Amino acid sequence: MAPGLGYDEQGSLANYFLITFITIALVPTTFFTFKSQLQPANVKALTDGLAVPESRQRASREKIFGKQKSKKKGISKKAIFLILGWSAFAFLAHRIHNSEAIENVIYNPFEILGITDSLTEKEIKRSYKKLSLKFHPDKYKLQENETQEDADAKFVEITKAYKALTDDVTRENWQLYGNPDGPQQREDVVAIPKWVIEGKNGSWVLAVYGLVIGGILPWLVGKWWFGTRQYTKDGTTNSTAATFFRRLDEMTSVSDLISILASASEFTSPASEASKKVAKDKKTIKAELGALEEAVRKRATELGLEGQNVDWEETGLGEVMGGRFDSLGNKRAGVLIWGHLLRIQWDSPSVREETAELLLSLPPLLASLLNISLSHHWFSTSLQIMHLQAYLAQATLPTLPNLLQLPHITFEQAQALESKVRSFRSVVGAGNGDRWVRAFNRIEKEKKKALLDEVKVTDNETERNEMDSVAKSWPKLEIVSAKFKVIGEKNIAPSSIVQCAFKLRLSNQTTSAVEPDAKKVEEDSDDEDESEAVKKAKDEALKKKTPLTAYTPYWPENRPLKFWAMIGDIKSDRVIVQPVFIPTIYLGETLSFSLQFQAPPNAGHYTFQATFLSNSVVGSEVRKGMLLIVDEPVAEAESEDDDISDPEEDSLAGQLAQMKGQRVKSSKLAGEDDDSSEEDSSSDEDGPRGKKGNDDSSSDSDSD
């Protein structure tokens, strides 16, 4: 040990050291663990915004996917860590509480001699003589439990205190260094118990040190490093991203996307944990997969997806049924995805649970597909990928009836009801932006009841009320205004940064807010100045509102209603502005939202399309064609009055200007008399020329 360093004799500093690092690890782990277990406020807000009560939706999900197990059997590794960690924290805290406090005594000779600091030197000397006579080693009688060394140390301490008050050198040392012996060597204590470095424990300490530093730590770092290298920023494996990149193209359809999703390496294993409990060997897995495949094929035939005029390859089912996948796991994933989209009710609880796990693993895969498509700037393919998310949330397909999104209705009933609603389109006034659900919702109550009775939709009053509630709360996004602008400029110049400003409004039949005037909103959009009081009032009003949650009983979890915004060029099938989620929008509220991009490098007229679509509702897409006019940059006119004066003719700059034929200013070195005489002589010599000048000037004045 180096001079000035020592080990913790009592172990109290080591306790502080250990409890600090344990606290750093325990507090965030405990916070996030309990945060995930408790229902946060935003989740409660989502359940409050449901058109159908949460209990009813939960019952529907349990019927489709089975009862979701929120907790696994046994104690998790995180729980064991928290139990052991807090137990160690309590043990160390108890030891710290019972340990002796670290003494940090300031040397005080007056206190040692038992006198005050106001005494004179004679009085100090008198007090010292009394104490020296009392505690002299030759005269002092040892007390009980007292040794001769203690008596000698006491006498030395009294003598040293006396010198600190009477001897000049000793007194100076005490005043400067706090000790009569002068500066002392500083001793820093390492927060390691002394028993750790004792010779008998050295080999064990070295073994543990080598195991941690040379084994466990490199293993953890390597596991983290090689684990992160296997995944992309979207959370998918590199092999999955490579497969997606190879198979995705600009002509990919929704059915092709399903096959590409199923080819992910995440599904290479024969089955999920839920299904492995039932199907343990490959032969059993193949038999179960064959039964699932046959059920999908039968359901597709019932819905008209398989027929004489429909090719399996064109529908995307042929790839699943034809066995073009590399593994049984990928083929099984494709069958389960199609089974979900065709709304097949599986009898096996393990298959239901496996379907729920499969669906919840799809969002990062879809995000990876979307990013690959956007890297190629494919507009139509990106739209297909975003549409697929809504199809998966609602368990439907583009060719299936839109009214399947309503509760308690079958495919046959939705198809029949849609044909009936078609005859009411002129009555309900369904415009180009409306979809079947909103068109159905606008039918009068009595006619709607007659239609439901005619197509034999459920006659249960509660279920019909839920259907009506979902239809009334069906979201409708409106583009109130949209325009291109460049901040601080009237025109849009080539390659300038363009802001596409939108005014959006979300409504449904239950919205009681007044429809905004589009012209007024567009005029108000230019006025960006808003007082802090108004902004604060708006923020407080928004806090009291509830964000909407999409009605998605065929998705394992609640889904907040979100809308993408994207700008593209249909003619070239290129993405101009990549899709982003717009901020949370509330019913009846007008939301200001903008997208930013760089204008084309050449002047001209460009037609773009702004597209808004939901991630959870099918048929909610809103499009708006927009014309971007890029003007040629206007050159600023040069000012005729130059601020820089002409150089004098006698200066070097003036001589250079004369050589270039530029204007110069007459020299001011000569006096006024010289100027006037020069002017007179000039007028005398050049009389006719001066007269001509006058004549010209007079003629000019006459003409004026």
N, C-alpha and C positions, 0 to 999 in steps of 0.2 A: 504494500500500500504506500502510495506517495505521501511525503510530508504534508500535513494539513488536511488529510482525508481520513475518514474513519467510517466504520460500518455502524448500522443502527443496532445499538446494544439491546434496547428494549423491544424493538420491532414496531414501535408506534408509527414511525414515518413510513414504513413499508405498508402498513394498513391504510394510510392515507393515499399512498400511491395506487394500491390495488383497487380501493373503492372508487377512485376517480375514473379509472378506465372501465370498470364494471358499469358505472353510472352512464358513461358515454355510450356504451353498447345497449344498455337495458332501456333507457328512457325512450329513444325513438322507436325501438322494436315494440315496446309495450304500447306506445301511442298508436302506431299504425295497425297493430293487431286488434286493439279494441275499437279503433275507428272503422275497420272493415266489418266487425261483428255488429256494431250498432248501426241503426238506420239513420243516415245523415238527413239533413233538412231538405236537400235538393231531391232526394229520392221520395221523401214524403210529398214534396210539391208535385212530383211526377204522378204519384198515385192519386193526388187530388185532382189532377187534370184529366183523368180518364173519363171517357163517355160511358163506360160500363164499370161498375164497382170492381175494385181490386179482387175481392173474394170470388166474384164470378169469373174473372179472367184467370185467376189462379186455378179454379176448378176446371176450366177449359184446358189449360196447359197440362194439368195432371192427367186429364183424360187422354190427351194426345201423347205426351211424353212420359207419363208416369210421375209419381211423386218424386220431386227432386230432393236428394239428400243434401242438406246444407252442411252437415258435419260428417266426417268419416269416423268409422269405428276406431277406438283406441286413441292414444294421445299422440299428437303430432310432434315432430321434432322441435318446432318453434315453441310449443307449450312446455316441453321438457327443458329447453334452454331458458325460458322465462322462470320456471320454477326453481331450477338450480341457481340461476343468476340472482334472483331476489333473495334466496336463502343465503347465498354467499354475502350479499349486501347486508342483510340483517346481522349475520355473524360478525362481519368486520365493523359494522357500526357499534355493536355491543362491545367489542374489544377496544375500540377507540374511546367509547364513553367511560370504560373502567380503567383505562391506562392512565399513568401518572402524567401530569402536565409537564411540558418541557420547561425547565427553570432557565430564566434569563435574568439573573440578579445583577443589579448595578452596584459596584463597589462603593460603600459609604463608610468612611472611617468614623464619623461622628456616631453612627448607629452602633458600630462595634465597641466603641468606648463608652457608649451609653450616655452621651452628652449632647447638648444642642450646639448649633453652629454659631451661636452668639457669644460663647465663652472666650475669654482672653487666653493668651498663651500660658500664663501662669496657672490659670484654672485648669487648662487642658493637662499641664504637667502634673498638677496635684491629683487629678482624676486618674492619670496613668499610673502614678506611684501606688495608689490604692489597689488598682487592678493587678499590677505586677506583683505586689506583695501577696495578693490573694491567690493568683494563678501561677506563681512561680513553681517550677517542677519540683524544687526541693521542699517546698512548704505545702503544696496543694495535696489534699487528701482525695483520692479517687472515689467517685460516687459509684453507686450500683450500676452495672452494665456499662462501665466506662473504663477505657484502657489508658495506658500511659501515653500511647501515641496521640490519643485524642486530647489529653492535657497539654502535651508539648505543642500540638498544632494550635491550640487555643492561645497559648502564651505567645507563639510566633505571630499570630494574627493580631494580637493586641499591640505588640511591639511595632509591627508594620503599620498599623493604623496611627500610632503615635508619631512615627517618622513622617508619615504622609501629611501630618498637620504641622510639624515643627521643622523638619529638614527641608531646605530649599530645593534640592535636586529631586528628592522623593515627592515633594508636593507638586513640583512642575510635571513630573511623570504622571501623577494621578490626574492633574487637571487636563493634560493633553491627551492621554491615552486611556483614562479611566481605570488605570491600574498603577499602583506605586512601583512596580517592577519595570515599568516602561512598556513599549509595544510588545504585544503577545502574538504568537503565531496563530493564524486563523485556521480553524478546523471545520471543514465541510463534511457533513455526514451523508453517506450514500444510503438511499432508502432500500437497503437490502439487509435482511436479518443476518446477524453474524454467523448463525449456524449453517448458512448456505455456503460460506467460503471456508468453513473448517475443514481440516485435512481429511477427516474420516468420511465426509460427504462429498469430497471433490469429484470422485469418479462418477457418482450418480448425477451430480450437477452437470458435468461435462456431457454425460450421455443424453440427458434431457435437452441440453442446449443444442447438441448436434442433431437430435431428432427433430426439434422444432425448426431450427434455422436451415439445416441441410436436407430435411425431408418433408415435413408438413408444409412449411411456407412455400417452397418451390412447387409442390404438388398443387396447392391451392391456386397459386398464380398461374401455373400452366393450365389447370382446369378452366380457370376463368378466361384466359387468353384464347386457348384453342376452342372453347365453347362459344365465345363471341365471334370468332372468325368464321364459324359455321353458319352464322345468321346475318341477314341483311338488316338494314335500318327499319324495315317494315315488320321484322319479327319472323320472317320465313327463312328456311334453309337456303344455302347457296345453290344446292342442286335443284330445289324447287324453282328458284328464280331463273336458273338456266333453262329448265324445261319450259317455263312460261315464256321466256324470251324466244325460244326456238319455235314454239307452236303458235304463238299469237301473231296475227297479221291484221291488215286493215279490212279484210272481208269477213272477220270472225263474227258469227251470230251468237245469240243467247245460248242455243243448244250446244254450240261448239265450246262456249265458255264453261259450261257445266262439265264437259269431258276434260277440259284443260284443268279445271279445279280438282277433279278427282285424280288427276295424274300427279298430284303433289307428293313429294317424298314423305311428308308427314303421315300419309295414309298407307305407307308401304307395309306396315305390320298387318298380319292377317285380320285382326279385329281390335277393338278397344278393350280396356280393362273390363268393362261391363259384359262384353260378349265373350271374352276369354273364360269367364266363369262357367259358361254353358258349353262353348265349343273349344275344347282343349287340343284336339288333334286336327291335322290338316284334312283328313277325310270328313270329319264332322263339319268343319268349316265350309268345305266345298258343298256338302249336302245342304247346309243352311243357306248358303249363298244361292244355290240353284232354286230353292223355294222362294227366296226374296226376289230373285230375278223373274221368276214365273209370275209372281204377284204383280210386279211392275208391268210386265208385258200385258197381263190381263186387264189391268186398270187402264193402260194406254189404249187398248182396243176399245174399251167401253167409252172412253172419251173421244174416240175418233182419231187418235194420233197414229194408230196403226191401221192401215187399210190398203186397198188395192192401189190407190193413187198416192200413197205416202211411203217414201223410202226411209228405212230405219236410219240410214246414214245421214239423210237430210234432216231428220228430226233430232239427231244426236244420240238417240237411244241405241242405234246400231253399234256404236263403238262400245257401249256398255255390254250389250247383249252378245256382241261378236267376240268379246274377249281380247281386245287389242291392247289391254293394259299389261304391264310387266309383272304385276303381282296381284294376288288375291285381295290384298288390302285396298289397292287402288280401285279394283273392280267393285269391291263391296262399297267403297265410298261413293262411287258413281251410282250404284243401285239405290243406296239410301238417300242420296240427294234427289234423284228422280222420284223416289217414293214419297219424299216430303213434298215436292212440288205437285205431285198428283194426289196428295192428301190421303195416303193409304194409312189406315189404322192398323198398326202391327199388333199382333196378339202377344208376342214375346215381350215381357218387361225389359229384358236386357237389350233388345233391339231398340226399344223406345228410348232407353237411357243413352244408348250409343248414338242414336240420331240427334238427341239434344247436345251431346258432347261434340258431335261432328259439326253441327250448325254454329255453335259458339266458337269453333276454331276457324270458321270461314272468313270473318272480317279481315284479319291480317293478310290472308291469301288474296282476297279481292283488292285490298289496298296495293299489294305488290303487282297484281295484274294492271290496275289503273295507272300506277307509276310507269310501268313498262310501255303502256299505250301512250301515255303523255310524253314519254321520251321520244317517241316517233311523231308526236303531234297529230295522232289520228283522232279526228273529231267523232265520227260515227262509232268507232270501236269503244272510245271512252264513254259515250252515251250508253252503249249496250252494257258495259260493266256496271255503270251506276244504276241502270234499270234492273239488272240482275239482283242487286241488293234488295230492292223493293219486292221483286218476285219471291225471293227467299223469305222475306219477312212476312209476306201475306200467303205463302204457299200456293202460288198460282203461276200461270204461264201466259205469254202474250196472246196465245190463241184461245185461252179460256175466258169465260164471261167476266166482265169487270165486277158484276154484282156478287161474285163469290167472296168479295171482301166483307160483305155484311155477315153478321152472325146468324147461326141457325138456318142455313140455306145450303142445299146440295147443288151439285153441278147441273143436274137435270132441271131443278127448280130455277136456278139462276139463268139458265139458257132460255127457259120458257118465259120467265119474268122479263128478261131483256127484250125478247121479241114483242111482248105486250107493251113495254115502255116505249118501244120504237114508234108505236102508233100514237103515242101522246106527245111526241116531240114538238109538234106544232102548237099544242095546247100549253105545255109547260115552258115553251120558249127557250129550250136548251140551245145556247149559242155554240160557237166553234170551240170555245175554251172549256165548256162543260163536259163532264163525263157522265157515265150511266148512273152512278150513285147519286150525284146531285140532281140529275134529271128525274130519277125515281123519287127523290125527296121532295120535288116541287109539285108532284101530283097531289090533288086534293085528298083529304083524309078518307072520305067515303069511297072514292074511286080506288085509292090505294088499298083499302081493306078488301074491296071486291077483287082486285087483281091478286092479292095474296091468297084469297079463298079459291080463286079460279085455278091457280097453279099449285094449290095444296101445300103452301108454305105453312110452317108450324101454326097450329091454332092456339098454342099456349100464350096467354095474355102477357105473362112476364117476358117471354122470349120475343114476342112482337114489339113490346116496349123497348127492349134492348136493341132490336133491329132499327127501330125508329130513332132511338137516341144516337146510335152510331151514324145513321144517315144524316141526322140534323147537325151533328158535330163534324161532319166531313170537311176537312180543310180546303180552302180555296185561296191560293196565292194570286194576288193581282199586281201587275206592274202599273202603278199610277202614272209614273213619268220616267223617262230615260233619255239621257242626252250625253253627248261627248263635249268635253271642255278641257282647256289648258289653263291652269291657274295663272291669273294675271295677264292673260292674252285674249284678244277677241277672236283671232283666227288660229287654226291648227297648222303649224308648220311641219315640214318633213322631219322625222326622227325626234319629234318632241315627245315629252311624257304626257300622255292623255289620261284624263280621269273620266271614266264612264260612271256618271252619277245616276243612281236609281232611287225611286220612291216606291216602296213595296208595302202592301197591306194584306194581312191574313184575316180571313173572314169565314163564317159559316152561317147557317140559318139561325143560330142562336145569338149572333152578334147584334147588339143593340146600338152600336155606335153609328153615327151619321156618315154616309158615304162622302168622302172628301171630293172637292172640286178639283179635277185634274189640272185645269188652267191655273187655279190659285196655288195649288201645290207646286207647280212648275215655277211660278213666279216667286213663291216663297223660298224655293230651293236656292235661288241666287243670294238670298239674304242669309249669310252664314253667321252674322253677329247675333249672339243670344246671351242674355244676361245670366249671371251665375244663379240668380234666384229662380229663373225659369228652368234652367238645367237641373237644379236641385229638386224643384217640384216634380219634374218629369221622372227623375231617378226614384224619388219616394213613391210615386204612383206605380212605377214599374215593379218595385219591390213587392207591392201588395198583389200583383197579378200572378197568375199561375201559368207556367209554360205548359203547352199541350203535349200529351203523349199519344202516339199513334196506337190505334186499336190493332194489336198484333197477337191474337191468341195462338197462332201457329209458330210463334217465335218463343224460345224458352225463357226470355227475360223481357221486362218492360223496355220499350225503345222510345226515347224522346224524339219528338217530331223535328227533324232537321231538313234544311233545303240547301242543295248545292247551287252555286252560281258559276256559269261558264260562258265564255264568248268564243265563237268559232266562225270559220268561213266555210259555208256549205259547199260552195262551188269547187273549192280546192280540197275540201275535207281536212282542214287544218285547224288546230286549236290555237286561238289567239291569246286567250287568257285561261290559264289552267283552273280547274274547278276548285272552289273553296266553299266551306260552309258559311252561310251568312249568320250574323249574330242572332241570338234568341229573339224571336218575334212573337208578339202576343196578339190575341184576338182584338180586332178593332183598332190596333195601333198602326200608324204609318211609320215605317222604318226607313231611315236614310242610309244608303249603302253604296259603296263605290268600288270599282275595280280599276286597276292601273296597268297600263301597258305602253309600249313605245309605238309611236305612229310609223307608218310605212316610210321608207326613205325617199319616195317619189311623190310628187303632187298628183292628185286625182281623186276620183270618187270610188269608195270601197264599201261594199255591202257585207255586214256582219250579222250574226244572229246571237242574241242573248238568250240563254236557256237556263231556266230554274226548274229543278225537279227534286222530289223528296226521296229520302233513303228508306222510307218505310211504307209509302202509299203509292199504289199503282194508279196511273192515269192522272197524276197531279202535275204533269209537266206543263210549263208555261213558256212560250217562245215569243220573241219580239225581234222583228227585223229592224236593223239600224243602219243608217247611212253615215259614213265617215267621210267628210270632205277635207282633204289636205290641200292647203293653198301654197302657192310658191312664196318663198320669203320675200317681203317687200324691202327693197334697199332704201336706206334713209337718204333724203336729199341733202346735198352738201350746202352748207350756208355760204351765201355770197359775201357776207361781211366776215372777213377773217379776223380773228382776235389778235393774230400776230402781226405787228406793224412791219412795214417795209424797211429794209436796212438803209442806212445813210449811204450816199454815193461815195463818200470819202473813206468809208470803212472797207475792210477786207471782204466782208460779206456782201457789201454793196457792189464792189468791183466784180465779184464772182456772179452776182445777180445780173449785172449789165452784160457780162459775157454770155449769159444764158438767155438774154432778151427779156428778163423779168423787170418788174417795176422797182424803182428805188426812190428814196426820199432825198430831197435836196439837202445839201449840207447847211447846218445852222452856225457854222463857224464865222461866216461873214455877217456884218451888221445889217441893220434895216436899210441904211442909206445906200449901201452897195446894191441891195436887192432892188430898191426903187430906181436907182440910176440905170441898173441893168435892164429894168423893165422899160424905162423911157427910151433908152437907146434901141432896144429891140423894137419898140413901136415906131420909132422914126425910120429905122432901116427897112422894116417889113410893113410899110404902110398899106400897100395894096392887099397883102395877105391878111393884115388885121382887118381891113375893111371887108374883105370877103368873109371873114369870120363873123363880123357883125351882121352882115347881110344874111348869113346863114342862120344866125341866132334869131334875127327878126323874123325871117321866114318861118322858122320853127314856132316862134311865138304866135305868128298869125295863124299858122295851121292849127295850133292848139286852140 
